[in-house]
């Protein structure tokens, strides 16, 4: 039996004694211990009635257990549905009502406000705190660490991620095993990740960037992660000497630039700094290079596609650009039904194995944005220069 994401990202961890996660409190979690946690959580989901194709909504603080829950959902063939920890109960009610998950995993302290949401939509509440406690973990502790993953095809859904919903209702982007794996493999190769890398991971894991870019690439290549609960300058500065790579949003870099401890000596051993999720100002790019000697690599992606473009690892990382289309990803810039000339502004469209399967329960919106020939209309404006950046 095969389960593409599980077989590639999680199965290889079984029995390994190497460190996988370095935590902010100084503790380490080995790859083998993490794999066992994935297995126990998969057993807990199965015991809760979760089966292939069922949605598992998750609104929890970042923790090793939360990351393992992603693996457990993959193992049982469920569809992982991470939710922003800042969402109110009213907002969660919309997502649970739209996705109809079998269970909602959330912090036990929010059980009173979320229980009516679960009751209204037929979901079971399971608790998981940022400290790795709660009813889900109590149930997991009674499960065997050995878990035989459920068979899945590459086209089967692995996750639904809701867009930010800047206009109209938030939409659930359906992502398959193949969508996620194809992107992770391209990025790992392009950014030259290996088992020698230690990724400084201070991003949230309810978002594409922290979950599918950072975590998947690191898991795929057998590397380690300094797994911080969030961006805290003290923790990040303390962790940088142990890391080789870092993925962040532009504010991570502006905050580091505000810290006088950011020097060439502090980051001289670092192999790669990557920025995304929002535009990196050219002046931030330049200031970071002036201070550290390191040129940040900026890339561009979105919930529906994961990553689409990237500046090169070896080559000119151009400030103010998001680089070139990824290998295997077609990109065009359109206006009024035609591809625009070089230097003109138009709407970016992309096509490739990374492009999502459509919007959950929204066939009309899917048909509007996803052309029959596979081109996805991103809605983002862009222009391309003579070298393709």
VEXSE-700884 format. One record per atom (N, C-alpha, C): x negated, z, y negated; residue in three letters. Coordinates in pm, whole numbers, plus 50000, padded with zeros to 5 digits. Each point is the difference from the previous one (the first is absolute). Layout:
N
XZYAla/...
***
This chain:
389
499165000050119Unk/500845000049881Unk/499125000049875Unk/500474993749895Unk/499254999649875Unk/500835005749886Unk/499305005649906Unk/500575005249876Unk/498924997349896Unk/500074988649929Unk/498864995349920Unk/499365010249908Unk/500815006649916Unk/499425009649907Unk/499415012150071Unk/500745005250098Unk/499505011850072Unk/498724996750076Unk/500024988950071Unk/498854996250081Unk/498754998049915Unk/500184995349878Unk/498864996749914Unk/499525011849918Unk/500925007749944Unk/499625010549905Unk/499875013950063Unk/500875003150097Unk/500085013950047Unk/499465002250142Unk/500274990850091Unk/499535001750137Unk/498485002050010Unk/499204992649921Unk/498555001850010Unk/499495013949962Unk/500825008149933Unk/499575013349958Unk/499995010050115Unk/500734997150106Unk/500215009550109Unk/498675004650060Unk/499815013250003Unk/498835005750065Unk/498724999449920Unk/500034994449881Unk/498784998749921Unk/499675013149931Unk/498745003850005Unk/499575012849940Unk/499504998449856Unk/499904987649953Unk/499534997849863Unk/501015005249898Unk/499525003649883Unk/500905004449893Unk/500774988049946Unk/501305001949983Unk/500844989749939Unk/500375003949857Unk/500435012549981Unk/500465004649869Unk/499195012149953Unk/499474999149880Unk/499375011449932Unk/501035005149899Unk/500395012550010Unk/501065005449915Unk/499425007749881Unk/500845001849899Unk/499565006549877Unk/499585014550023Unk/500575006450103Unk/499675014150028Unk/498735001750083Unk/499304989050026Unk/498765000650076Unk/500174997850149Unk/501224999850047Unk/500244997650142Unk/499914985150032Unk/499664997250125Unk/499954986350049Unk/500954998350117Unk/500534988050015Unk/500854996750113Unk/499364988350073Unk/499775001650128Unk/499394989350077Unk/501034989150031Unk/499474988550036Unk/500884988950036Unk/500855003650120Unk/499405006850098Unk/500755004050119Unk/501105009849970Unk/499715009749913Unk/501035009849963Unk/501144993249924Unk/499664990449916Unk/501034992749926Unk/500864991850096Unk/499384993550097Unk/500754992250099Unk/500955009050079Unk/499545012150033Unk/500865009350073Unk/501195004149913Unk/499775001849871Unk/501085003449908Unk/501014988649991Unk/499524987749995Unk/500894988450001Unk/500875000250125Unk/499385002950115Unk/500745000450126Unk/501065010850001Unk/499665011949952Unk/500975010949997Unk/501164997049905Unk/499684994149885Unk/501064996549905Unk/500894988850056Unk/499404990950074Unk/500804989550064Unk/500975006350100Unk/499525009850075Unk/500875007150093Unk/501125007349929Unk/499685005749882Unk/501025007149923Unk/501064990349949Unk/499594988349955Unk/500974990049955Unk/500894995550115Unk/499394997850115Unk/500774995950118Unk/501015010850038Unk/499565012749994Unk/500905011150031Unk/501135001349899Unk/499804994449881Unk/501035000449895Unk/500924987850005Unk/499824991850102Unk/500874988550017Unk/499554987349932Unk/498764999849949Unk/499494988149932Unk/499534989950103Unk/500464987749986Unk/499614989450092Unk/499574987549926Unk/499674989550074Unk/499534987549938Unk/501004994549899Unk/499504996749883Unk/500844994349895Unk/500675010249911Unk/500035012750042Unk/500585010449914Unk/499115002349879Unk/500615003049888Unk/499245003249881Unk/499715015049993Unk/498805003349955Unk/499615013949977Unk/499615001249853Unk/500865006449920Unk/499735001849858Unk/499135012449982Unk/498994998849914Unk/499015010749986Unk/499735002649852Unk/500335012249955Unk/499695004249864Unk/499225013150007Unk/498704998750016Unk/499165011850021Unk/498714998849920Unk/499385011449973Unk/498705000249934Unk/498954994050092Unk/498964994549940Unk/498904994150077Unk/499295010650081Unk/499794997150127Unk/499315009150091Unk/499584992150122Unk/499095005450081Unk/499664993250126Unk/501234998250090Unk/500895009849999Unk/501204999050082Unk/500914988649952Unk/500074998049868Unk/500814989149946Unk/499444986550041Unk/498674998749998Unk/499374987550044Unk/500214997950149Unk/499915010750078Unk/500234999150144Unk/501444996250030Unk/500925004249915Unk/501414996450020Unk/500204984949989Unk/499264993749912Unk/500024985349992Unk/499604994150136Unk/498915005150058Unk/499574995450131Unk/501025002750108Unk/500665011549991Unk/501025003650100Unk/501194990449993Unk/500404996349879Unk/501104990349985Unk/499624986750064Unk/498784995749977Unk/499514987650062Unk/500055001350152Unk/499585011550051Unk/499945002150145Unk/501374999050067Unk/501035005449936Unk/501334999850061Unk/500794987449965Unk/499374991049922Unk/500684987649963Unk/500985001649887Unk/499915011249928Unk/500915002449888Unk/499494992949875Unk/500824999949897Unk/499674993649873Unk/499705011049898Unk/498775000749955Unk/499565010549909Unk/500494997049859Unk/500615010149936Unk/500624998049869Unk/499535011149907Unk/498834998449938Unk/499495010549911Unk/500704999849866Unk/500265011949946Unk/500685001349871Unk/499145008249904Unk/500004995849876Unk/499275006849894Unk/500415014749996Unk/499005008849995Unk/500305014449999Unk/500675004349870Unk/499994991549898Unk/500645003349875Unk/501484996649994Unk/500524993250103Unk/501414996349999Unk/500905012450006Unk/501084999749923Unk/500995010650003Unk/500914998350122Unk/500815010150027Unk/500944999250111Unk/500974988449982Unk/500414997349877Unk/500904988749973Unk/499334986850035Unk/498724998749965Unk/499274987850034Unk/499804998850150Unk/499665011050065Unk/499834999850146Unk/501314996250067Unk/501105004449944Unk/501324996650056Unk/500194984950006Unk/499554992849898Unk/500134985550001Unk/499184993950114Unk/498745004450014Unk/499144994250103Unk/500505003250140Unk/500445012250021Unk/500515003950132Unk/501314992650029Unk/500834998549898Unk/501244992650020Unk/499774985350027Unk/498964994449939Unk/499714985850018Unk/499304997250132Unk/499035008450035Unk/499194997550120Unk/500575006350126Unk/500935009549987Unk/500615007450111Unk/498985004550105Unk/499025008149960Unk/499005004550096Unk/500585009750102Unk/499365000650115Unk/500405009750103Unk/499655014149955Unk/498835001549936Unk/499595013249950Unk/499444998549859Unk/500095010849925Unk/499335001249871Unk/499025011550012Unk/498724997149982Unk/498965010350003Unk/499665003549856Unk/500125012849967Unk/499755004349862Unk/499505014450002Unk/499535004549885Unk/499505013749987Unk/501135009950028Unk/499745010150082Unk/501045009950031Unk/500615006549876Unk/499235001049891Unk/500565006349880Unk/501104991649938Unk/500074987350037Unk/501044991249946Unk/501184998350095Unk/500015007850107Unk/501064998250100Unk/501405002149941Unk/500155010149915Unk/501335003149946Unk/500574988449918Unk/499144993449921Unk/500514989149915Unk/500114986850077Unk/499224998750108Unk/500024987450075Unk/500945000450121Unk/500385011950042Unk/500925001050115Unk/501314992449976Unk/500625000949881Unk/501214992249977Unk/499784984950008Unk/498794995649960Unk/499664985850011Unk/499994995950147Unk/499365008250082Unk/499944997150143Unk/501415000050061Unk/500795009849964Unk/501375000950054Unk/500824987849962Unk/499874995649876Unk/500794988849950Unk/499674987050072Unk/498754998850047Unk/499574987150056Unk/499595000850147Unk/500295011450063Unk/499765001150143Unk/498555000950041Unk/499155005549912Unk/498585001650031Unk/499715014550038Unk/499015001950084Unk/499555013450036Unk/498865004149907Unk/500015012449952Unk/498935005049913Unk/498925006550085Unk/498744996149976Unk/498855006450063Unk/499025004049890Unk/499495012250008Unk/499145005249894Unk/498524997550025Unk/499294996249893Unk/498554998750004Unk/499465003149861Unk/499265011049988Unk/499445003949871Unk/498624993949981Unk/499495001249879Unk/498664995249972Unk/498925007750072Unk/500365011650053Unk/499055008150078Unk/500104997250150Unk/500834990150035Unk/500124996450141Unk/500885009450080Unk/500985006349935Unk/500925009050069Unk/501434994549987Unk/500905005550081Unk/501404995949993Unk/500564997150137Unk/501284997150006Unk/500674998050128Unk/499454988150077Unk/499554989749930Unk/499404988550070Unk/498745004250073Unk/499185008149935Unk/498755004350063Unk/500265010050111Unk/501035008249985Unk/500375009250109Unk/500414992150124Unk/500744989249979Unk/500414991650112Unk/498814992550058Unk/499104995349914Unk/498814992750046Unk/499105008850085Unk/499925012849964Unk/499135009250075Unk/500415001450145Unk/501234996950031Unk/500515001150137Unk/499874986850078Unk/499404989949937Unk/499904986950064Unk/498604997650056Unk/499944991250097Unk/498724995850058Unk/499304990749903Unk/498685001249989Unk/499244991349911Unk/499894985850054Unk/500144998450130Unk/499954986650060Unk/501364993449984Unk/500024988749933Unk/501264993049977Unk/499794985250024Unk/500824994250085Unk/499924985750027Unk/500794992649893Unk/499354991949918Unk/500714993349891Unk/501064990250050Unk/501034998649921Unk/501094990850030Unk/499534985749972Unk/500424990750083Unk/499604986149980Unk/500644994349874Unk/499214993349922Unk/500454993449878Unk/499354986349989Unk/500674990949933Unk/499454986849972Unk/499464999849858Unk/499134990549971Unk/499444998949867Unk/501034997849892Unk/501124993850037Unk/501064997249903Unk/500955011849980Unk/499875010450081Unk/500875011749986Unk/499645007749872Unk/501025006249941Unk/499775007649878Unk/499195012550029Unk/499045002749912Unk/499215012350007Unk/500365009549886Unk/500444994449889Unk/500275008449882Unk/500994993249907Unk/500695008349925Unk/500784995549885Unk/499505007949880Unk/499534993049899Unk/499575006449876Unk/500904995449887Unk/500555009549928Unk/500884996749890Unk/499214996949874Unk/500424989349933Unk/499374996249875Unk/500375010249892Unk/499294999149890Unk/500225009949894Unk/501354998449933Unk/500634988450017Unk/501354998249945Unk/500054999949850Unk/499094992449936Unk/499984999549854Unk/501244993149945Unk/500594991050079Unk/501274993849961Unk/500945000750119Unk/501195005149980Unk/500985000850107Unk/499635010550104Unk/500634998950116Unk/499775009650107Unk/498634998050061Unk/499375010950043Unk/498744999250071Unk/500224992850133Unk/499064991450037Unk/500154991550118Unk/499035004250108Unk/500455000150124Unk/499165003850113Unk/499274988050058Unk/498694999249976Unk/499204988950053Unk/499675002750146Unk/500394990650087Unk/499805001550144Unk/498644993950040Unk/499145008450056Unk/498644996050036Unk/499805001250151Unk/499504989450060Unk/499814999750145Unk/498615004950039Unk/499805001950130Unk/498675003350052Unk/499004989349957Unk/500364987350015Unk/499084989249965Unk/499714999749850Unk/501015002749917Unk/499765000449855Unk/498895010049967Unk/500115012050055Unk/499055010749966Unk/498644997650063Unk/499974995650125Unk/498724997950067Unk/499234988349941Unk/500694989149970Unk/499304988349946Unk/499315003649869Unk/500695007749914Unk/499435003749872Unk/498835009650016Unk/500145009750088Unk/498925009750021Unk/498744992950051Unk/500184990550091Unk/498844993050056Unk/499294991549895Unk/500784993149916Unk/499404991849894Unk/499245008849901Unk/500615011149959Unk/499365008849902Unk/498765006650057Unk/500075004450124Unk/498835006450063Unk/498824990450003Unk/500274987550031Unk/498944990050006Unk/499494996649861Unk/500924997649906Unk/499624995949865Unk/499245011049928Unk/500445012450018Unk/499365011349931Unk/498895006450083Unk/499724994150117Unk/498865003950085Unk/500055014750042Unk/501205004750037Unk/500135013550053Unk/499485000750143Unk/499435011350036Unk/499485002050135Unk/500125014750038Unk/499545003250121Unk/500055013950046Unk/498995008949928Unk/499204994149913Unk/499055008049921Unk/500605004549867Unk/501204995049969Unk/500615003349872Unk/500755013350003Unk/499895007049889Unk/500805012049974Unk/500814997349874Unk/501314998850017Unk/500884996549890Unk/500505012549929Unk/499815000549869Unk/500575010949920Unk/501464996349975Unk/500915007550064Unk/501434996950001Unk/500745010749920Unk/500294996849872Unk/500745009549915Unk/501354994349960Unk/500414989050064Unk/501264993349968Unk/501165006450076Unk/501234998649951Unk/501165004350079Unk/500184990750120Unk/500705004650102Unk/500224991650119Unk/501464996150017Unk/500765000749890Unk/501364994550004Unk/500024986049940Unk/498844994649968Unk/499874987649927Unk/499094990650079Unk/500174986949981Unk/499204990050070Unk/498505002649986Unk/499565003349880Unk/498575001549973Unk/499355010650089Unk/500565012149996Unk/499405010950076Unk/500254999350148Unk/501164994750039Unk/500384999950141Unk/499464987950074Unk/500344988049952Unk/499694988050076Unk/498694993449961Unk/499535002049878Unk/498704994649963Unk/498915009950040Unk/500035011849941Unk/498935009750024Unk/499975004950145Unk/501115005550047Unk/500015006250133Unk/499834989750111Unk/500754988949993Unk/499914990050106Unk/498604993950011Unk/499394996949886Unk/498664994150003Unk/498995009750060Unk/500105012749962Unk/499075009950053Unk/500215002350150Unk/501265001250041Unk/500305001750142Unk/499554987950081Unk/500234988249948Unk/499654987750070Unk/498514999050027Unk/499195004449905Unk/498564998050010Unk/499245012050055Unk/500725010650037Unk/499355011550061Unk/499245008849904Unk/500374999449872Unk/499315008049901Unk/500585014049987Unk/499525007249900Unk/500475013449970Unk/500685000049864Unk/500815010249975Unk/500655001649870Unk/499805014249948Unk/499635001049873Unk/500105012849929Unk/501445000249949Unk/500835007850067Unk/501454999149985Unk/500485010949906Unk/500094996649871Unk/500385009649897Unk/501514999349974Unk/500635011149964Unk/501455000049977Unk/500414991849879Unk/499084997749908Unk/500294992349879Unk/498734998749919Unk/500114994449881Unk/498824998549915Unk/499815012549917Unk/499055008050040Unk/499565011749925Unk/498534997549965Unk/499664999449870Unk/498624996649963Unk/498955008750068Unk/500275013050013Unk/499035008850065Unk/499774996050145Unk/501104997550072Unk/499884996250141Unk/499354986350016Unk/500364990749911Unk/499444986550011Unk/498505000049971Unk/499595006749893Unk/498585000749967Unk/499225006750114Unk/500585010550059Unk/499345006950110Unk/499924991250125Unk/500984991250017Unk/500064991850121Unk/499174987349990Unk/499754995149880Unk/499304987249984Unk/498664999450074Unk/499195010650002Unk/498734999050072Unk/500154997550150Unk/501185003150057Unk/500214997850144Unk/500594986450029Unk/500474993049897Unk/500734987650020Unk/499114987849981Unk/500454988650055Unk/499344987149976Unk/500924990649923Unk/501315002450007Unk/500984991249936Unk/501115008549941Unk/500694994249902Unk/501155006849941Unk/501024989649959Unk/501265002750029Unk/501104991949950Unk/500805008549903Unk/500334994049885Unk/500735007849901Unk/500854991249910Unk/500775006649917Unk/500774993249895Unk/499185001149872Unk/500294991849898Unk/499205000349878Unk/499825013849937Unk/501045008350006Unk/499885013349939Unk/498945008550070Unk/499734997650130Unk/498925007250067Unk/498694997249926Unk/499784987649965Unk/498734996149939Unk/499915004449854Unk/501124999849927Unk/499955004949862Unk/499775015049998Unk/500585007150096Unk/499795014650004Unk/498565003350040Unk/499434992150091Unk/498595002250035Unk/499104997249880Unk/500344989749923Unk/499204996949882Unk/500065011149895Unk/501075007950001Unk/500135011349908Unk/499175012050044Unk/499444999250121Unk/499245011150057Unk/498514997149987Unk/499285008749929Unk/498574997649976Unk/499175000550127Unk/500585005350110Unk/499265000550126Unk/499924986550069Unk/500804990149953Unk/499934986650056Unk/498724993349951Unk/499024998950088Unk/498714994149965Unk/499584990250109Unk/498964992449969Unk/499434990950100Unk/499525007750122Unk/499435011749979Unk/499525007950113Unk/501145004450090Unk/501145003849941Unk/501135004850079Unk/500534989350094Unk/500014987449955Unk/500634989450079Unk/499014989350046Unk/498725002949985Unk/498994989950034Unk/500034995450144Unk/500475008850090Unk/500074996650142Unk/501294992750037Unk/500964999549908Unk/501304994150029Unk/499884984950021Unk/500744995050099Unk/499984985750031Unk/501024992149922Unk/501205006149977Unk/501084992249942Unk/501065008949935Unk/500384996349878Unk/501155005949932Unk/501064989049986Unk/501255003150040Unk/501084990349998Unk/501135005649913Unk/500634991249923Unk/501115004249915Unk/501194990850020Unk/501215006049993Unk/501214992250012Unk/501225008149961Unk/501194994450025Unk/501325005949973Unk/500424998949854Unk/499054997149912Unk/500294997949858Unk/498814992549942Unk/500184993349886Unk/498884992449942Unk/498865009149955Unk/498794996050035Unk/498805007149955Unk/499534993449870Unk/500015007549892Unk/499574994449872Unk/498544995550008Unk/499724988849935Unk/498634994850001Unk/499025010249943Unk/500465007649898Unk/499085009949943Unk/499705011450096Unk/500965003550087Unk/499735010150102Unk/498984994750100Unk/500174987650040Unk/499074993550092Unk/498585000349942Unk/499894996149874Unk/498704999449934Unk/499395013949982Unk/500835009549956Unk/499505013649977Unk/499525006450130Unk/500714997350110Unk/499615005850128Unk/498664994250045Unk/499824987049981Unk/498724993850037Unk/498875005249914Unk/500255001549871Unk/498965005049909Unk/499565014050039Unk/500985008450038Unk/499695014050034Unk/499355001250138Unk/500454992150096Unk/499615002450139Unk/499174988850063Unk/500024988349939Unk/499344988650062Unk/500854993450108Unk/501235004950020Unk/500904994850104Unk/501104991549937Unk/500214988050057Unk/501094991449953Unk/501235002350089Unk/501075004849941Unk/501235002550076Unk/500564986950051Unk/500465000050124Unk/500654988450059Unk/501505001549981Unk/500614990949922Unk/501445000549978Unk/500704989950090Unk/501165004050050Unk/500804991150086Unk/501465000949960Unk/500834991350058Unk/501414999549962Unk/500874999150125Unk/501015008650003Unk/500964999650109Unk/501335005449954Unk/500915001250095Unk/501325005549968Unk/500655004950128Unk/501085007449984Unk/500675006150115Unk/500374989650105Unk/500484988449955Unk/500504990050093Unk/498924992450076Unk/498765000949954Unk/498964991550058Unk/498725007350037Unk/499905012849971Unk/498695006550000Unk/499094992249904Unk/498764997250039Unk/499084993949904Unk/500074984750005Unk/499874993849882Unk/500034985549987Unk/498684993949953Unk/499335006949909Unk/498754994849943Unk/498995011249990Unk/498744996249984Unk/498955010049980Unk/498804993549935Unk/499355007449911Unk/498674996049958Unk/499075001050120Unk/498914992650001Unk/499114999850117Unk/499155012750011Unk/499665003550122Unk/499055010850022Unk/498614995449960Unk/499654988150044Unk/498744993749961Unk/500344988449909Unk/499655001049874Unk/500364989749904Unk/500455006349870Unk/500564991949914Unk/500355004349865Unk/501335007449998Unk/499955013049976Unk/501225008049982Unk/500354999649852Unk/500974992049965Unk/500274997249860Unk/500985010049939Unk/499565006249894Unk/500865009449928Unk/501224992749948Unk/501175006350013Unk/501234994149950Unk/500644990050094Unk/499444998250119Unk/500614991250099Unk/500205007550131Unk/500904994650083Unk/500235005950133Unk/499404991050109Unk/499124990949960Unk/499224992850097Unk/500674987750058Unk/499684997450126Unk/500374987850071Unk/501015003150109Unk/500804990150041Unk/500915002450113Unk/499235004450124Unk/500585009350076Unk/499365004550123Unk/499954988650102Unk/499035000250090Unk/499984990250108Unk/501335000250076Unk/500594988450020Unk/501274999050071Unk/501225001549913Unk/499805003249872Unk/501125001549907Unk/500014988149904Unk/501114992749995Unk/500174989349904Unk/500605005749872Unk/499544995449886Unk/500515004849872Unk/500174988349906Unk/501134999749932Unk/500234990049898Unk/500695006449880Unk/499864993849884Unk/500605005149878Unk/500984989549951Unk/501285003949991Unk/501084990449979Unk/500755002649870Unk/500524988949944Unk/500895000949884Unk/500914987850001Unk/501295002449991Unk/501004989349997Unk/499864990650118Unk/499775005850119Unk/499984992250122Unk/498724992350027Unk/498985002149920Unk/498744992950023Unk/498835009849992Unk/498894996150063Unk/498795008149992Unk/499354997449865Unk/499675010649928Unk/499464998549865Unk/498554995350003Unk/499554994949889Unk/498614995749987Unk/499095012249983Unk/498744997950027Unk/499005010649984Unk/500105006149860Unk/500035013349995Unk/500055007049873Unk/501395002749948Unk/501014993250057Unk/501375002549957Unk/500585012150070Unk/500985006449936Unk/500655011950057Unk/501244995850078Unk/500195006250115Unk/501194997550080Unk/500235011650094Unk/501004998650087Unk/500345010450097Unk/499174998150126Unk/499385010750046Unk/499184999550121Unk/500904999450123Unk/499704990850090Unk/500654999350131Unk/498915000650106Unk/500285006950109Unk/499025001350108Unk/500654997050135Unk/499174995550093Unk/500454997350136Unk/498885003650096Unk/500345006750109Unk/498985003650098Unk/500535010250098Unk/499175004150097Unk/500435009550102Unk/500275014049947Unk/499575002649876Unk/500235013049937Unk/501385001249937Unk/500704988849981Unk/501275000149928Unk/501115005950087Unk/500775008849939Unk/500995008250070Unk/501114991750066Unk/500895006850072Unk/501064993550076Unk/501304998749922Unk/500065005749881Unk/501214999849920Unk/500395014049958Unk/501115001049924Unk/500475012949952Unk/501095005550092Unk/499855012550035Unk/500935006750090Unk/501424999749943Unk/500924994950079Unk/501424999849965Unk/500304992249872Unk/499104991049960Unk/500214992149878Unk/499694985350026Unk/500824993250080Unk/499724985950032Unk/500014990949878Unk/500875002649904Unk/500074991549882Unk/498735001149916Unk/499515012449983Unk/498775002149923Unk/498814994150075Unk/500015001250131Unk/498934994150080Unk/499974984949981Unk/501164993650009Unk/500094985549984Unk/499574995749859Unk/500225008649903Unk/499654996949861Unk/498495000349978Unk/499315009350066Unk/498575002049974Unk/499084994050106Unk/500504997950120Unk/499164995350110Unk/500494986150042Unk/499224989949966Unk/500414986250026Unk/499994997150151Unk/500804990450047Unk/500044996650143Unk/498644995850055Unk/499124994449915Unk/498684995650047Unk/498955011149992Unk/500455012449973Unk/499095011450006Unk/499415004449868Unk/500204992549893Unk/499475004049870Unk/500835011549943Unk/499325010649958Unk/500665011649939Unk/499794999649850Unk/501115000849926Unk/499954999849854Unk/499775014549954Unk/498805003049955Unk/499655013949970Unk/500685005349874Unk/500304991049904Unk/500525004549871Unk/498915004149904Unk/498745000250047Unk/498875003549914Unk/499474987549931Unk/499615001449874Unk/499424988949925Unk/498495000050015Unk/499444987950009Unk/498554999050012Unk/499494986749952Unk/498704999149987Unk/499334987449967Unk/498714999650080Unk/499504987950025Unk/498814998450083Unk/498954991949924Unk/498745004350010Unk/498954993049925Unk/499364989150087Unk/498974993649945Unk/499394988650067Unk/499365003550133Unk/499585012550015Unk/499375004250125Unk/500985006150099Unk/501294999849963Unk/501025005150093Unk/500335014649986Unk/499405007149902Unk/500305014349979Unk/501355001149930Unk/
***
